[in-house]
Amino acid sequence: MKPPPGMTVEKPAAGVRTFGGLNILGHLASLGAHPAAVAYSMTTLGAGMMNSIFSFYYVKLFLNKYKISEGAFHQSQVVYMVWNAVNDPLFGYLQDNSRIPCCSQRRLSILYGAPFYAIAFLLAWFPWREYAPGDWMSGVHLMVALCAFDGMLTFVLLAQCALFAEISGHHKSRLRLIKYNQVASLIGSSSVLFCGLLSQNMDDFPSFQGFTVLVAVLACGCMIYTGLHSESRFDTKGSAPRSNYQGSGQSTLSFSLVISMTLQILTNRDFQLFVLMNFFQVFMVAFCNNFTMIFAEHLIPPNVLPSLAKSFMYGAGFICPQLVVLSSQSLLHSLGYYKIILLTFYVEAGMAAVMLVLGPHHYYILAFFLTANMVLVQAAFSLFNLPLADIIDSDLQRHKRSSPLSSMVFGTNALFTKPAQSLAPMLVVSILNQFGYENLKDAGRDANPSDLEALHTTMFYLVCVVPMCIAALQVFAWKPFSIRNSHTVDTMYIDG
């Protein structure tokens, strides 16, 4: 049955869970909330709490506290890069074609994956033994932590990404999902702020560990809520594979048909342009998340910006992107995501050029730039489900499929973009260590002033030149993208 416009649910639908006869989603609807959007966004809340802390702290933890060697760090990142790229299309194929309910049904993938996702999050924060500098065990620890966390992140969030395209085909409804998603992400990303305040930016490590355990428990509960209450329009097909190839007449897809469908996705011109642009965006997100704290601690003296102020600065870098997206809802309706994303690239390049001209000694402007750049990068990245959903709709119509290849499109995108998550830290750590970061990171005032100045100059150029060059490349990649007017179309395909 076709759902009402806007996805408002007034009574329990088939498959909606209740507790003690109380329909929680119906109660939310009576309060003016949209139950489908609330259920969807709860996974964002849980994942946001864990992902923000993991991406922001793990590089500093293993470099500065566990004192991992550069070789072991790179080896772990290479293994992670391969696994990171392979697991997305693998899980995408499983979720689109499996007959097992915990894989084929989006909500069950989230429900059963949530506890393992939370456990994987905790692996990094508890050392396996007292690590000596360069201990090989710290390298194994990083490798396992990265692969386990990314594997469960992919399994759960790929199902959620597919839900985004499958809950509704209406642009207005998708913007509502974005809105609720950003509210959840706003709350979830504040975990970095509270973690920094409670642990003194990880200086109080036992408090840091305790906070991560609390976050893992809360996040697991949030994602279980999604698993109990969220529904895809295509879950009614039961355990049959979703991505039935038109005219194949087969219930189970052969390898040749999977290859054929993948090639159809890869030859989509808009998909190619999006993947290229998204690769650079993933690189920038990793660059900002992994190194903003390290750059700020070295480039901004503590007498100018104390630890407490830096905690708020780091928190703002994760909280403000959601505020920016929430405040731009009217612009998304009127201009569409294409123009807004393009505008952010111009602004990022312009800010970086101005900062480069001003130089490294304008500390307050530098602090603002570090925060603002992080906010813009994260805010633009938050909109990327919209073009991907439109690409999925376009693929569905072009190839006359019986149901969308949502997970396969998201997974194939990740196959080419996820390696940037490893390339960013590998590249930056290699450059920093060329200028003595491995020896100078703990030296402080005892370090040779000329060596320290060379390191800080390198850091400043990285802070300015990397965003400027990446943004310029993204402009060239994004400009030819052709799906620009979906915000003016009520629906790309009929719900039902």
Solvent accessible surface area in square Angstrom, and as a share of the most:
residue,aa,sasa,rsa
1,M,227,1.01
2,K,117,0.50
3,P,45,0.28
4,P,76,0.48
5,P,115,0.72
6,G,12,0.11
7,M,11,0.05
8,T,38,0.22
9,V,41,0.23
10,E,132,0.59
11,K,152,0.64
12,P,74,0.46
13,A,58,0.45
14,A,103,0.80
15,G,40,0.39
16,V,27,0.16
17,R,70,0.26
18,T,62,0.36
19,F,104,0.43
20,G,92,0.88
21,G,71,0.68
22,L,103,0.51
23,N,24,0.12
24,I,46,0.23
25,L,9,0.04
26,G,15,0.14
27,H,98,0.44
28,L,41,0.20
29,A,13,0.10
30,S,87,0.56
31,L,125,0.62
32,G,59,0.56
33,A,21,0.16
34,H,35,0.16
35,P,1,0.00
36,A,25,0.19
37,A,0,0.00
38,V,25,0.14
39,A,0,0.00
40,Y,1,0.01
41,S,8,0.05
42,M,47,0.21
43,T,0,0.00
44,T,17,0.10
45,L,27,0.13
46,G,0,0.00
47,A,4,0.03
48,G,14,0.13
49,M,21,0.09
50,M,0,0.00
51,N,37,0.19
52,S,11,0.07
53,I,0,0.00
54,F,10,0.04
55,S,27,0.17
56,F,1,0.00
57,Y,1,0.00
58,Y,12,0.04
59,V,0,0.00
60,K,19,0.08
61,L,0,0.00
62,F,0,0.00
63,L,11,0.05
64,N,33,0.17
65,K,93,0.40
66,Y,5,0.02
67,K,73,0.31
68,I,7,0.03
69,S,35,0.22
70,E,46,0.21
71,G,39,0.37
72,A,16,0.12
73,F,0,0.00
74,H,38,0.17
75,Q,117,0.52
76,S,1,0.00
77,Q,0,0.00
78,V,63,0.36
79,V,61,0.35
80,Y,18,0.07
81,M,39,0.17
82,V,87,0.50
83,W,80,0.28
84,N,0,0.00
85,A,11,0.09
86,V,73,0.42
87,N,0,0.00
88,D,5,0.02
89,P,38,0.24
90,L,82,0.41
91,F,31,0.13
92,G,0,0.00
93,Y,72,0.27
94,L,62,0.31
95,Q,0,0.00
96,D,0,0.00
97,N,13,0.07
98,S,14,0.09
99,R,118,0.43
100,I,105,0.53
101,P,63,0.40
102,C,44,0.26
103,C,17,0.10
104,S,3,0.02
105,Q,37,0.17
106,R,0,0.00
107,R,20,0.07
108,L,19,0.10
109,S,0,0.00
110,I,0,0.00
111,L,29,0.14
112,Y,118,0.45
113,G,2,0.02
114,A,0,0.00
115,P,51,0.32
116,F,125,0.52
117,Y,0,0.00
118,A,8,0.06
119,I,105,0.54
120,A,4,0.03
121,F,0,0.00
122,L,41,0.20
123,L,56,0.28
124,A,0,0.00
125,W,0,0.00
126,F,80,0.33
127,P,55,0.34
128,W,105,0.37
129,R,109,0.40
130,E,165,0.74
131,Y,27,0.10
132,A,58,0.45
133,P,105,0.66
134,G,40,0.39
135,D,19,0.10
136,W,162,0.57
137,M,37,0.17
138,S,0,0.00
139,G,5,0.04
140,V,52,0.30
141,H,0,0.00
142,L,1,0.00
143,M,56,0.25
144,V,60,0.35
145,A,0,0.00
146,L,2,0.01
147,C,26,0.16
148,A,33,0.26
149,F,10,0.04
150,D,5,0.02
151,G,5,0.05
152,M,45,0.20
153,L,29,0.15
154,T,3,0.02
155,F,29,0.12
156,V,0,0.00
157,L,31,0.15
158,L,9,0.05
159,A,0,0.00
160,Q,13,0.06
161,C,27,0.16
162,A,0,0.00
163,L,0,0.00
164,F,2,0.01
165,A,0,0.00
166,E,0,0.00
167,I,11,0.06
168,S,0,0.00
169,G,1,0.01
170,H,26,0.11
171,H,16,0.07
172,K,125,0.53
173,S,1,0.01
174,R,5,0.02
175,L,2,0.01
176,R,38,0.14
177,L,0,0.00
178,I,1,0.01
179,K,98,0.42
180,Y,46,0.18
181,N,20,0.10
182,Q,4,0.02
183,V,64,0.37
184,A,8,0.06
185,S,22,0.14
186,L,37,0.18
187,I,99,0.50
188,G,0,0.00
189,S,5,0.03
190,S,19,0.12
191,S,7,0.04
192,V,2,0.01
193,L,25,0.12
194,F,103,0.43
195,C,0,0.00
196,G,1,0.01
197,L,60,0.30
198,L,107,0.53
199,S,0,0.00
200,Q,109,0.49
201,N,10,0.05
202,M,15,0.07
203,D,115,0.60
204,D,49,0.25
205,F,20,0.08
206,P,98,0.62
207,S,43,0.28
208,F,0,0.00
209,Q,31,0.14
210,G,43,0.41
211,F,27,0.11
212,T,0,0.00
213,V,63,0.36
214,L,94,0.47
215,V,3,0.02
216,A,3,0.02
217,V,100,0.57
218,L,90,0.45
219,A,0,0.00
220,C,22,0.13
221,G,42,0.41
222,C,16,0.10
223,M,0,0.00
224,I,58,0.30
225,Y,40,0.15
226,T,0,0.00
227,G,0,0.00
228,L,45,0.22
229,H,5,0.02
230,S,2,0.01
231,E,55,0.25
232,S,7,0.04
233,R,33,0.12
234,F,18,0.08
235,D,17,0.09
236,T,126,0.73
237,K,76,0.32
238,G,35,0.34
239,S,51,0.33
240,A,43,0.33
241,P,2,0.02
242,R,7,0.03
243,S,0,0.00
244,N,47,0.24
245,Y,54,0.21
246,Q,108,0.48
247,G,79,0.76
248,S,28,0.18
249,G,83,0.79
250,Q,84,0.37
251,S,66,0.43
252,T,85,0.50
253,L,10,0.05
254,S,43,0.27
255,F,157,0.65
256,S,77,0.50
257,L,28,0.14
258,V,18,0.10
259,I,74,0.38
260,S,34,0.22
261,M,1,0.00
262,T,34,0.20
263,L,97,0.48
264,Q,39,0.17
265,I,3,0.02
266,L,50,0.25
267,T,95,0.55
268,N,10,0.05
269,R,148,0.54
270,D,13,0.07
271,F,2,0.01
272,Q,81,0.36
273,L,12,0.06
274,F,0,0.00
275,V,17,0.10
276,L,88,0.44
277,M,0,0.00
278,N,6,0.03
279,F,51,0.21
280,F,35,0.14
281,Q,0,0.00
282,V,8,0.05
283,F,19,0.08
284,M,1,0.00
285,V,19,0.11
286,A,11,0.08
287,F,8,0.03
288,C,6,0.04
289,N,11,0.05
290,N,6,0.03
291,F,0,0.00
292,T,7,0.04
293,M,2,0.01
294,I,2,0.01
295,F,3,0.01
296,A,0,0.00
297,E,66,0.29
298,H,37,0.16
299,L,12,0.06
300,I,1,0.00
301,P,41,0.26
302,P,101,0.63
303,N,134,0.69
304,V,32,0.19
305,L,24,0.12
306,P,72,0.45
307,S,59,0.38
308,L,111,0.55
309,A,34,0.26
310,K,12,0.05
311,S,4,0.02
312,F,106,0.44
313,M,18,0.08
314,Y,3,0.01
315,G,0,0.00
316,A,28,0.22
317,G,0,0.00
318,F,11,0.05
319,I,32,0.16
320,C,42,0.25
321,P,1,0.01
322,Q,9,0.04
323,L,85,0.42
324,V,61,0.35
325,V,3,0.02
326,L,40,0.20
327,S,92,0.59
328,S,15,0.09
329,Q,25,0.11
330,S,81,0.52
331,L,87,0.43
332,L,1,0.01
333,H,85,0.38
334,S,74,0.48
335,L,71,0.35
336,G,1,0.01
337,Y,6,0.02
338,Y,14,0.05
339,K,116,0.49
340,I,20,0.10
341,I,0,0.00
342,L,24,0.12
343,L,106,0.53
344,T,15,0.09
345,F,0,0.00
346,Y,104,0.40
347,V,59,0.34
348,E,1,0.01
349,A,24,0.19
350,G,35,0.34
351,M,42,0.19
352,A,0,0.00
353,A,38,0.29
354,V,90,0.51
355,M,3,0.01
356,L,55,0.27
357,V,130,0.75
358,L,67,0.33
359,G,13,0.13
360,P,43,0.27
361,H,139,0.62
362,H,85,0.38
363,Y,62,0.24
364,Y,148,0.56
365,I,77,0.39
366,L,0,0.00
367,A,11,0.09
368,F,138,0.57
369,F,7,0.03
370,L,11,0.06
371,T,24,0.14
372,A,17,0.13
373,N,7,0.04
374,M,2,0.01
375,V,13,0.07
376,L,32,0.16
377,V,0,0.00
378,Q,28,0.12
379,A,4,0.03
380,A,1,0.01
381,F,73,0.30
382,S,31,0.20
383,L,5,0.03
384,F,9,0.04
385,N,31,0.16
386,L,3,0.02
387,P,0,0.00
388,L,6,0.03
389,A,0,0.00
390,D,4,0.02
391,I,2,0.01
392,I,0,0.00
393,D,0,0.00
394,S,19,0.13
395,D,4,0.02
396,L,18,0.09
397,Q,96,0.43
398,R,129,0.47
399,H,48,0.21
400,K,145,0.61
401,R,18,0.06
402,S,59,0.38
403,S,1,0.00
404,P,1,0.01
405,L,0,0.00
406,S,0,0.00
407,S,0,0.00
408,M,11,0.05
409,V,0,0.00
410,F,9,0.04
411,G,0,0.00
412,T,5,0.03
413,N,12,0.06
414,A,7,0.05
415,L,58,0.29
416,F,91,0.38
417,T,3,0.02
418,K,27,0.12
419,P,24,0.15
420,A,0,0.00
421,Q,55,0.24
422,S,0,0.00
423,L,65,0.32
424,A,0,0.00
425,P,0,0.00
426,M,34,0.15
427,L,92,0.46
428,V,3,0.01
429,V,1,0.00
430,S,34,0.22
431,I,52,0.27
432,L,1,0.00
433,N,26,0.13
434,Q,145,0.65
435,F,95,0.39
436,G,21,0.20
437,Y,4,0.01
438,E,75,0.34
439,N,124,0.64
440,L,18,0.09
441,K,34,0.14
442,D,94,0.49
443,A,31,0.24
444,G,45,0.43
445,R,244,0.89
446,D,136,0.70
447,A,12,0.10
448,N,80,0.41
449,P,108,0.68
450,S,72,0.46
451,D,70,0.36
452,L,39,0.19
453,E,120,0.54
454,A,44,0.34
455,L,0,0.00
456,H,48,0.21
457,T,60,0.35
458,T,17,0.10
459,M,0,0.00
460,F,8,0.03
461,Y,112,0.43
462,L,17,0.09
463,V,3,0.02
464,C,0,0.00
465,V,54,0.31
466,V,26,0.15
467,P,1,0.01
468,M,50,0.22
469,C,66,0.39
470,I,18,0.09
471,A,0,0.00
472,A,45,0.35
473,L,86,0.43
474,Q,0,0.00
475,V,17,0.10
476,F,154,0.64
477,A,5,0.04
478,W,0,0.00
479,K,98,0.42
480,P,61,0.38
481,F,0,0.00
482,S,73,0.47
483,I,28,0.14
484,R,99,0.36
485,N,96,0.49
486,S,7,0.04
487,H,33,0.15
488,T,97,0.57
489,V,68,0.39
490,D,100,0.52
491,T,34,0.20
492,M,43,0.19
493,Y,23,0.09
494,I,124,0.63
495,D,7,0.04
496,G,68,0.65
